Amino acid sequence: MPSRRAMLIGGAVASVAAAPVAAAAGKSGGSVIASTWDFGAAANAAAFARLQAGGSLLDAIEAGARVPEADPTNHSVGYGGYPDRDGRVTLDAVIMDDAGHVGAVAALEDVVHAVSVARAVMEKTPHTFLVGEGATRFALANGFPKRDLLTPEAEKAWRDWLKTAKYQPVANIENRTRGGALDHDTIGIIGRLGSGTLAGACTTSGMAFKMHGRVGDSPQVGSGLFVEAGVGAATATGVGEEVTRIAGSARVVASMRAGASPGAACREAVEHIARLRGDAVRGAQVGFLAIGRDGSVGAFALMPGFTYAVTDGDGQTRVLPAPSLQA
């Protein structure tokens, strides 16, 4: 089954030495919110507004993630996400703070805000991860409204896909048009307060037309997201299977723990995937985004085209291109 995000990476390993590392973005020592892709800017705005209203960092992260989840024109996440090959929309999400609190759901159906269900798992159960029917039953029992997630537009795209059952991803579609069957990916959102507190979330409707039951990196702690007090936070996007193989976000945080900057830590993880997988990741995109203990931000990707949004403590947002192995 093809990947969520596929693009030609060509001579990735050969071009490692020439590839720059992302410059730090955000004010060192200050608060910062960062999220994947250009549509992360709207998520950051909601997160910043929640902070300004007196919410906690975890409140802000959740509020930010809920924006794309509720957007029916974003076929990457939540309501309006493209279904699996059986026509069922299933959602995955994780939320985590730097005190070791974590909640996650996978293969959730009939509930829009997977990130909020994940937070309920964290706060209302002794568990960290609920899946499938159990996750849906938990959500409904805790008052989350039931809603059919398959919009007419998404259903049409699925029925059109069924005519050929072919899947041909397009490079960095997130930064172009919305509404095509190829526009799908995670949003990862991570944040740091001036006090040093860290938190993050990752939410997705997963690979369009995936096998029913497929779960990528997004809801898996250490793969799609990892947060560690006094060290930093990281999230991933792109081909979930490749991120999962190396516990990518945990690896990025481990590199920061060892003294690497966020950008250098993201680059190391990407280099490792390229070395490990070689031709197997030819035609694949993976990107990492990280915040360091001082509030600096960095990102790195296999291929050009990965963008990320950074909002500083004054509410100013920039959408930046991540450097990559291939120029």
Disulfide bonds with the S-S distance in Angstrom:
none
